[in-house]
C-alpha cells in the first residue's frame, strides 16, 4: 500500500515530501485503475507521471476555481508525480509476482 512505501531519499512517510505523499494517498492509494495502462506495456515513468498530473489537475479544476484552485495548484507544483508513477509500476509488478505464485 502507498502509506507503507519505503524508498531512498525519504522526507515524509517514505515519500519525497508532504505533497507527494498526500497526492499518492488521496488519489492513488488502493486503486488499480492504472494496471491496464501498465499491463499494455506503458512503463515509461515520465509518460505515466504526466498522465497522473493531468488527472489530478483536471479533477481539481472541476472542483473549484479562483484563489482556491490557485492555492491547490501551487501545492501540487511540489508533488513528484514521477515518484508516484515509479511506485505504481513497481506495485503492479509485485502484484503480478504474487499472482503467479
N, C-alpha and C positions, 0 to 999 in steps of 0.2 A: 504494500500500500504506500501511497505517496507520503503519508505522515511519518512513516518509519524510514524514509530514504536516507542513506548514508553515502556521502561522496567525499572526495578530497576537496580542499579549499572551502570548507563549510563555515558559514557565518550564522545561519539561522535554521534551526531544526533540520540540519543536513542539506540545506539549500544555500545558494549564493547570498541571498538577502531576504528580508521580510516580504518584499513584493513578489518575488519568485515563489516563495513558499505559499503565500496567500492565494495567488492565482492558481498554482498547481492544486492546492487543496480545494478551493471553491469551484473551480471549473472542470478539473480533470481527474480528481481522486475517485476511484471506484467506477470509472466509466471505461467502456471498451469501444467507444464509437470510432476510434482511430485504428482499431485492429484490422479491419478490412482494408483500409488505406495502406497500412504497413505490410499486410499479407500479400498485397498486389505487387510487392517489390519496391514500394516507395520508402526507401530507408535513407534518403538524403535528409540529413538532420536540418540543414538550413531551410530546405523546402517545407518540411513539416513545421518548423518553427514559424515560418511565415504564415502557414495555414492557421496555427494556433493563435498568433497575434491577431489575424484578421477576424477570427471567430470571436475572440474576447472583445475587441474594439467595436465590432458590429453589434454585439449584444448590448454593450454599454450605450452605444449611440441610440439604440431603440428604447433604452430605459430612461434616458434623460437628455438634457441639453443645457446650454448655457454654462454658467460657472461650475455647476456640479460636474458636468461632463468634462470640463477643462481640468478640474482637480483630479478626477478619476484617470484621465489620460496621462496627466503628469505623474501620477502614482505608477501607472503601467509602464512608463518610459524606463523605469529601473528594473523591470521584470526581465529575466533571462529566459525567453521562450526557447532558446537553443538548449538550455539545460533541461527544460521540461520535455522537449522533443527527444533528447537523448534518453531520458528516463522512460518515456512511453515506449520507445523502441526496445530498450533493454527489458522492460517489464513484459512486453509482448513475447520476446524471445524466451524469457524464463517461463512464461505460461505454456509455450509450445513444448519446452523440455519436460514439464510436469505432465502434460497431456500424453506424451509418448511413453511415459513410464507405466 
